[in-house]
Amino acid sequence: MALKIIDHGSREYEQMVQIRMDILRKPLGLNFTPEELEKEKEEVLIGAFEDERILGCCMLIKQEPGTVRLRQMAVMNNLQGKGIGRALMNFAENIARDLGYKKLVMHARKTATGFYEKQGYRISGEEFTEVTIPHYVMEKTL
């Protein structure tokens, strides 16, 4: 498995958008707007690949100084539980450290909090609803 930063607009990016659609958006009846995808030019886009096929992805978004936010974490349904998410998280954390960030935060789906807790994240604050489902802010000092 190869972990790498993806260029916005590339063939790999198109695969990244598709996996996020299939895993994160379609099940909720949601879509991406062209404006949302355009804004991603500014983000660090990360993918896990086997040969030329995407297995999982996530992105890093600059917040306030010293803090970066992880978003759009997705792993192919048939591959979950095989270490791809953990590898993506480690890779994203290393990139964040290399870029000088001290803290990584995210809006984690309630159903995924156990996964993130195993990676050393802790819940910060109360449950809230985002994209129609329960979430928690989670964070980790890098």
CYANA upper distance limits for C-alpha pairs under 8 A (distance plus 0.5 A):
  1 MET  CA     48 ALA  CA      7.02
  1 MET  CA     49 PHE  CA      6.09
  1 MET  CA     50 GLU  CA      5.47
  1 MET  CA     51 ASP  CA      8.20
  2 ALA  CA     48 ALA  CA      6.11
  2 ALA  CA     49 PHE  CA      5.64
  2 ALA  CA     50 GLU  CA      6.90
  3 LEU  CA     46 ILE  CA      7.75
  3 LEU  CA     47 GLY  CA      6.27
  3 LEU  CA     48 ALA  CA      5.02
  3 LEU  CA     49 PHE  CA      6.93
  3 LEU  CA     88 LEU  CA      7.67
  3 LEU  CA     91 PHE  CA      7.76
  4 LYS  CA     46 ILE  CA      6.24
  4 LYS  CA     47 GLY  CA      6.10
  4 LYS  CA     48 ALA  CA      7.14
  5 ILE  CA     44 VAL  CA      7.34
  5 ILE  CA     45 LEU  CA      6.04
  5 ILE  CA     46 ILE  CA      5.06
  5 ILE  CA     47 GLY  CA      6.89
  6 ILE  CA     10 SER  CA      7.99
  6 ILE  CA     12 GLU  CA      6.94
  6 ILE  CA     13 TYR  CA      6.70
  6 ILE  CA     44 VAL  CA      8.21
  6 ILE  CA     45 LEU  CA      5.69
  6 ILE  CA     46 ILE  CA      6.13
  6 ILE  CA     47 GLY  CA      7.00
  7 ASP  CA     12 GLU  CA      7.99
  7 ASP  CA     13 TYR  CA      6.96
  7 ASP  CA     45 LEU  CA      7.61
  8 HIS  CA     13 TYR  CA      6.19
  8 HIS  CA     40 GLU  CA      7.68
  8 HIS  CA     41 LYS  CA      6.12
  8 HIS  CA     45 LEU  CA      8.00
  9 GLY  CA     13 TYR  CA      6.17
  9 GLY  CA     14 GLU  CA      7.30
 10 SER  CA     14 GLU  CA      6.92
 11 ARG  CA     15 GLN  CA      6.99
 12 GLU  CA     16 MET  CA      6.74
 12 GLU  CA     54 ILE  CA      7.97
 13 TYR  CA     17 VAL  CA      6.73
 14 GLU  CA     18 GLN  CA      6.76
 15 GLN  CA     19 ILE  CA      6.72
 15 GLN  CA     53 ARG  CA      8.43
 15 GLN  CA     54 ILE  CA      6.91
 16 MET  CA     20 ARG  CA      6.76
 16 MET  CA     47 GLY  CA      7.68
 16 MET  CA     54 ILE  CA      7.53
 16 MET  CA     56 GLY  CA      8.20
 16 MET  CA     57 CYS  CA      6.94
 17 VAL  CA     21 MET  CA      6.61
 18 GLN  CA     22 ASP  CA      6.64
 19 ILE  CA     23 ILE  CA      6.46
 19 ILE  CA     24 LEU  CA      8.45
 19 ILE  CA     54 ILE  CA      8.38
 19 ILE  CA     56 GLY  CA      7.91
 19 ILE  CA     74 ALA  CA      7.55
 19 ILE  CA     75 VAL  CA      8.21
 19 ILE  CA     76 MET  CA      7.55
 20 ARG  CA     24 LEU  CA      5.72
 20 ARG  CA     25 ARG  CA      7.07
 20 ARG  CA     57 CYS  CA      8.47
 20 ARG  CA     72 GLN  CA      7.28
 20 ARG  CA     73 MET  CA      8.38
 20 ARG  CA     74 ALA  CA      6.64
 21 MET  CA     25 ARG  CA      5.25
 21 MET  CA     26 LYS  CA      6.08
 21 MET  CA     31 ASN  CA      7.41
 21 MET  CA     32 PHE  CA      8.27
 22 ASP  CA     26 LYS  CA      5.97
 22 ASP  CA     27 PRO  CA      7.77
 23 ILE  CA     27 PRO  CA      7.42
 23 ILE  CA     74 ALA  CA      6.96
 23 ILE  CA     75 VAL  CA      8.10
 23 ILE  CA     76 MET  CA      7.65
 23 ILE  CA     77 ASN  CA      7.80
 24 LEU  CA     28 LEU  CA      7.82
 24 LEU  CA     72 GLN  CA      8.06
 24 LEU  CA     74 ALA  CA      7.58
 25 ARG  CA     29 GLY  CA      6.85
 25 ARG  CA     30 LEU  CA      5.34
 25 ARG  CA     31 ASN  CA      6.36
 25 ARG  CA     32 PHE  CA      8.42
 26 LYS  CA     30 LEU  CA      6.05
 26 LYS  CA     31 ASN  CA      7.29
 28 LEU  CA    131 VAL  CA      8.12
 28 LEU  CA    132 THR  CA      8.03
 32 PHE  CA     36 GLU  CA      6.83
 32 PHE  CA     37 LEU  CA      7.39
 33 THR  CA     37 LEU  CA      7.05
 34 PRO  CA     38 GLU  CA      6.54
 35 GLU  CA     39 LYS  CA      6.74
 36 GLU  CA     40 GLU  CA      7.29
 37 LEU  CA     41 LYS  CA      8.15
 39 LYS  CA     43 GLU  CA      8.21
 40 GLU  CA     45 LEU  CA      8.41
 42 GLU  CA     61 ILE  CA      8.39
 43 GLU  CA     59 MET  CA      7.10
 43 GLU  CA     60 LEU  CA      6.38
 43 GLU  CA     61 ILE  CA      5.84
 43 GLU  CA     62 LYS  CA      8.06
 44 VAL  CA     59 MET  CA      5.96
 44 VAL  CA     60 LEU  CA      5.53
 44 VAL  CA     61 ILE  CA      7.25
 45 LEU  CA     57 CYS  CA      8.19
 45 LEU  CA     58 CYS  CA      6.93
 45 LEU  CA     59 MET  CA      5.09
 45 LEU  CA     60 LEU  CA      7.22
 46 ILE  CA     57 CYS  CA      5.99
 46 ILE  CA     58 CYS  CA      5.85
 46 ILE  CA     59 MET  CA      6.12
 46 ILE  CA     88 LEU  CA      8.17
 46 ILE  CA     92 ALA  CA      7.85
 47 GLY  CA     54 ILE  CA      7.24
 47 GLY  CA     55 LEU  CA      8.00
 47 GLY  CA     56 GLY  CA      6.31
 47 GLY  CA     57 CYS  CA      4.78
 47 GLY  CA     58 CYS  CA      7.15
 47 GLY  CA     88 LEU  CA      7.96
 48 ALA  CA     54 ILE  CA      6.36
 48 ALA  CA     55 LEU  CA      5.88
 48 ALA  CA     56 GLY  CA      5.67
 48 ALA  CA     57 CYS  CA      6.59
 48 ALA  CA     84 ILE  CA      7.85
 48 ALA  CA     88 LEU  CA      7.38
 49 PHE  CA     53 ARG  CA      5.90
 49 PHE  CA     54 ILE  CA      4.97
 49 PHE  CA     55 LEU  CA      5.89
 49 PHE  CA     56 GLY  CA      7.83
 50 GLU  CA     54 ILE  CA      7.06
 50 GLU  CA     55 LEU  CA      7.35
 55 LEU  CA     75 VAL  CA      6.41
 55 LEU  CA     76 MET  CA      6.19
 55 LEU  CA     79 LEU  CA      7.96
 55 LEU  CA     84 ILE  CA      8.00
 56 GLY  CA     73 MET  CA      7.98
 56 GLY  CA     74 ALA  CA      5.84
 56 GLY  CA     75 VAL  CA      4.50
 56 GLY  CA     76 MET  CA      6.56
 56 GLY  CA     84 ILE  CA      7.40
 56 GLY  CA     85 GLY  CA      7.67
 56 GLY  CA     88 LEU  CA      8.15
 57 CYS  CA     72 GLN  CA      7.83
 57 CYS  CA     73 MET  CA      6.14
 57 CYS  CA     74 ALA  CA      5.91
 57 CYS  CA     75 VAL  CA      7.05
 57 CYS  CA     88 LEU  CA      7.52
 58 CYS  CA     70 LEU  CA      7.40
 58 CYS  CA     71 ARG  CA      6.43
 58 CYS  CA     72 GLN  CA      5.61
 58 CYS  CA     73 MET  CA      4.70
 58 CYS  CA     74 ALA  CA      6.96
 58 CYS  CA     88 LEU  CA      7.84
 58 CYS  CA     92 ALA  CA      8.48
 59 MET  CA     70 LEU  CA      6.20
 59 MET  CA     71 ARG  CA      5.81
 59 MET  CA     72 GLN  CA      6.80
 59 MET  CA     73 MET  CA      7.66
 59 MET  CA     92 ALA  CA      8.33
 60 LEU  CA     68 VAL  CA      6.80
 60 LEU  CA     69 ARG  CA      6.00
 60 LEU  CA     70 LEU  CA      5.26
 60 LEU  CA     71 ARG  CA      6.86
 60 LEU  CA     92 ALA  CA      7.87
 60 LEU  CA     96 ALA  CA      8.29
 61 ILE  CA     68 VAL  CA      6.05
 61 ILE  CA     69 ARG  CA      5.52
 61 ILE  CA     70 LEU  CA      6.98
 61 ILE  CA     71 ARG  CA      7.95
 62 LYS  CA     67 THR  CA      7.17
 62 LYS  CA     68 VAL  CA      5.16
 62 LYS  CA     69 ARG  CA      6.85
 63 GLN  CA     67 THR  CA      5.92
 63 GLN  CA     68 VAL  CA      5.66
 63 GLN  CA     69 ARG  CA      6.91
 64 GLU  CA     68 VAL  CA      7.99
 65 PRO  CA    101 TYR  CA      8.16
 66 GLY  CA    100 GLY  CA      7.32
 66 GLY  CA    101 TYR  CA      4.94
 66 GLY  CA    102 LYS  CA      5.67
 66 GLY  CA    103 LYS  CA      6.86
 67 THR  CA    101 TYR  CA      6.00
 67 THR  CA    102 LYS  CA      6.58
 67 THR  CA    103 LYS  CA      5.31
 67 THR  CA    104 LEU  CA      6.31
 67 THR  CA    105 VAL  CA      7.73
 68 VAL  CA     96 ALA  CA      7.58
 68 VAL  CA    101 TYR  CA      6.97
 68 VAL  CA    103 LYS  CA      6.96
 68 VAL  CA    104 LEU  CA      5.56
 68 VAL  CA    105 VAL  CA      6.85
 69 ARG  CA    104 LEU  CA      6.10
 69 ARG  CA    105 VAL  CA      5.26
 69 ARG  CA    106 MET  CA      5.83
 70 LEU  CA    104 LEU  CA      7.35
 70 LEU  CA    105 VAL  CA      6.73
 70 LEU  CA    106 MET  CA      5.62
 70 LEU  CA    107 HIS  CA      8.42
 71 ARG  CA    106 MET  CA      6.97
 71 ARG  CA    107 HIS  CA      7.93
 73 MET  CA     85 GLY  CA      8.45
 74 ALA  CA     85 GLY  CA      8.23
 75 VAL  CA     79 LEU  CA      7.21
 75 VAL  CA     80 GLN  CA      6.57
 75 VAL  CA     84 ILE  CA      7.57
 75 VAL  CA     85 GLY  CA      7.01
 76 MET  CA     80 GLN  CA      6.92
 79 LEU  CA     84 ILE  CA      8.12
 80 GLN  CA     84 ILE  CA      7.67
 80 GLN  CA     85 GLY  CA      7.96
 81 GLY  CA     85 GLY  CA      8.35
 83 GLY  CA     87 ALA  CA      6.63
 84 ILE  CA     88 LEU  CA      6.64
 85 GLY  CA     89 MET  CA      6.63
 86 ARG  CA     90 ASN  CA      6.73
 86 ARG  CA    119 GLN  CA      7.79
 87 ALA  CA     91 PHE  CA      6.62
 88 LEU  CA     92 ALA  CA      6.51
 89 MET  CA     93 GLU  CA      6.53
 89 MET  CA    119 GLN  CA      8.38
 90 ASN  CA     94 ASN  CA      6.68
 91 PHE  CA     95 ILE  CA      6.76
 92 ALA  CA     96 ALA  CA      6.61
 93 GLU  CA     97 ARG  CA      6.66
 93 GLU  CA    104 LEU  CA      8.03
 93 GLU  CA    142 LEU  CA      7.55
 94 ASN  CA     98 ASP  CA      6.60
 95 ILE  CA     99 LEU  CA      6.69
 96 ALA  CA    100 GLY  CA      6.94
 96 ALA  CA    101 TYR  CA      5.87
 96 ALA  CA    102 LYS  CA      8.36
 96 ALA  CA    104 LEU  CA      8.24
 97 ARG  CA    101 TYR  CA      5.69
 97 ARG  CA    102 LYS  CA      7.18
 97 ARG  CA    142 LEU  CA      7.15
101 TYR  CA    142 LEU  CA      7.88
102 LYS  CA    141 THR  CA      6.43
102 LYS  CA    142 LEU  CA      5.58
103 LYS  CA    139 GLU  CA      7.52
103 LYS  CA    140 LYS  CA      6.25
103 LYS  CA    141 THR  CA      4.96
103 LYS  CA    142 LEU  CA      5.81
104 LEU  CA    139 GLU  CA      6.08
104 LEU  CA    140 LYS  CA      5.90
104 LEU  CA    141 THR  CA      6.97
104 LEU  CA    142 LEU  CA      7.35
105 VAL  CA    137 VAL  CA      7.46
105 VAL  CA    138 MET  CA      6.13
105 VAL  CA    139 GLU  CA      4.72
105 VAL  CA    140 LYS  CA      7.07
106 MET  CA    137 VAL  CA      6.13
106 MET  CA    138 MET  CA      5.88
106 MET  CA    139 GLU  CA      6.93
107 HIS  CA    135 HIS  CA      6.54
107 HIS  CA    136 TYR  CA      6.08
107 HIS  CA    137 VAL  CA      5.13
107 HIS  CA    138 MET  CA      6.87
108 ALA  CA    112 ALA  CA      6.86
108 ALA  CA    113 THR  CA      6.77
108 ALA  CA    135 HIS  CA      5.76
108 ALA  CA    136 TYR  CA      5.82
108 ALA  CA    137 VAL  CA      6.66
108 ALA  CA    138 MET  CA      7.00
109 ARG  CA    113 THR  CA      7.12
109 ARG  CA    133 ILE  CA      7.75
109 ARG  CA    134 PRO  CA      6.55
109 ARG  CA    135 HIS  CA      4.83
109 ARG  CA    136 TYR  CA      7.05
110 LYS  CA    127 GLU  CA      8.49
110 LYS  CA    134 PRO  CA      6.00
110 LYS  CA    135 HIS  CA      5.36
110 LYS  CA    136 TYR  CA      6.81
112 ALA  CA    116 TYR  CA      7.11
113 THR  CA    117 GLU  CA      6.54
113 THR  CA    123 ILE  CA      8.41
113 THR  CA    136 TYR  CA      8.27
114 GLY  CA    118 LYS  CA      6.86
115 PHE  CA    119 GLN  CA      7.28
116 TYR  CA    120 GLY  CA      7.12
116 TYR  CA    121 TYR  CA      6.00
116 TYR  CA    122 ARG  CA      8.27
117 GLU  CA    121 TYR  CA      5.23
117 GLU  CA    122 ARG  CA      6.44
120 GLY  CA    140 LYS  CA      7.09
121 TYR  CA    138 MET  CA      6.49
121 TYR  CA    139 GLU  CA      5.72
121 TYR  CA    140 LYS  CA      5.35
122 ARG  CA    138 MET  CA      5.77
122 ARG  CA    139 GLU  CA      6.08
122 ARG  CA    140 LYS  CA      7.11
123 ILE  CA    136 TYR  CA      6.86
123 ILE  CA    137 VAL  CA      6.39
123 ILE  CA    138 MET  CA      4.89
123 ILE  CA    139 GLU  CA      7.17
124 SER  CA    136 TYR  CA      7.65
124 SER  CA    137 VAL  CA      5.89
124 SER  CA    138 MET  CA      5.94
124 SER  CA    139 GLU  CA      7.34
125 GLY  CA    136 TYR  CA      7.50
125 GLY  CA    137 VAL  CA      6.95
126 GLU  CA    136 TYR  CA      7.03
126 GLU  CA    137 VAL  CA      8.34
127 GLU  CA    134 PRO  CA      6.89
127 GLU  CA    135 HIS  CA      6.17
127 GLU  CA    136 TYR  CA      5.49
127 GLU  CA    137 VAL  CA      8.35
128 PHE  CA    134 PRO  CA      6.08
128 PHE  CA    135 HIS  CA      5.82
128 PHE  CA    136 TYR  CA      6.79
129 THR  CA    133 ILE  CA      5.73
129 THR  CA    134 PRO  CA      5.05
129 THR  CA    135 HIS  CA      6.28
130 GLU  CA    134 PRO  CA      6.98
130 GLU  CA    135 HIS  CA      6.96
